[in-house]
Structure formats: structure tokens, C-alpha cells
């Protein structure tokens, strides 16, 4: 028997508990509002990484439909880095990460905001580059302008490759997930039971060569 969808009050309580549980976050820095299952985060944190950690914590909570992250990053004086120092750290980090094709990526830094540009083979590489630099001290934002190289595969081949990937990772869920590919853009639709399942399904599509973008049309199972 279905227990029904959580109320906003229940979601609010669980989000606060999840923020308290995550050691990366000081929950007193983050404000939480819930309206119709949509969680809005406000407040001020000391790094971009903590801002993303708060967002990740919310997404782990069952019943959350979407997250609006309005948390602001303000770097303490002792943590300040010059843009030149950050740029060197970004380059070294990209070069040391074995999953990032650093030779195809350039970066620029302005007032602690890192902009990544270049062309890579898969969406996963694009995301890996962003994740590699988002935890660096002094970074207050990451703007990812990296594009994905369009592969010569036709859409139906890409679609079949995604469907096979979904079956390998989550066979039961894959049977109820719709996949459509047009001009290299993959759209996944269907009901999912958790953010973890959603992430696994989207990750499978993002890792498929020939996919230049993924549209998330998945919804939580009621």
C-alpha cells in the first residue's frame, strides 16, 4: 500500500536533518523553504564546494522534487586567493585528473569565478572537469562552457546504446524508462523511485558517445 507523498513539513524536517548529518555543511549557514516539494536553499557559505554539498544533501531526501539553490558564497579573508593562484591550481588539477582530457580544456578566472571552455567527447568528461575544480580554495563559482563533440553516429544507434546502458545499470528500472534521441540530444522520461536512481539513469545517458546533451523528463514515483 502506498504511503502517499510527503508533506512539505515532513520534507522540511528531513532536509534539516540531512544537512545536520552531512559533515561538510554547517546547517546553521543554510536556510530551507519548501513549497510543493520544491526546496529553496538560502544563506551564505564559505566555498562553492559547500554550496554544492548542501544541494547534494537535499537531493538525497526522499520526496524532494526540485532544488533551487540561492546560497551565496563569501570567501573569508584568510582564504582569499588571487585569480592567478586559482588559475594555476585549476590547470594543475585538470592535468592531474586522469578522467579529464585537460589538453582540450582552457580556463579563465575573474574574481574567483572559473570559466571552463573547450570540446570533449562525452558529457561525463564535461562534468568531470567541473567537479575537478569546484573544491579548490578561493573558487566562488564555476561556469562550464565546455561543449561535447557531436559524433557521427545516427540517433537511433545512440538511442540503442543508451537503452543497453540502462539495462546494464538498472535492468528493472530501465523497462519503464523512455529514451528518445534527436540531433544528439537524449531525453529520458518515466517514473523513478529516488534521486540515486535518477542520477544512475542520467549518468548512463551522459556517458554514451554521440550524446551532446541530456534532457531530464524523469519524475518521482508517487
Secondary structure, DSSP 8 states (H G I E B T S, - for coil): -------HHHHHHHHHHHHHH-TT--GGGEEEEEETTEEEEEEEES-HHHHHHHHHHHHTSTT--EEEE--EE---GGG---HHHHHHHHHHHHHH-TTS-GGGEEEEEETTEEEEEEEESSHHHHHHHHHHHTTSTT--EEEE--EE---S--HHHHHHHHHHHHHHH-HHHHTT-EEEEETTEEEEEEEES-HHHHHHHHHHHHTSTT--EEEEEEEE--
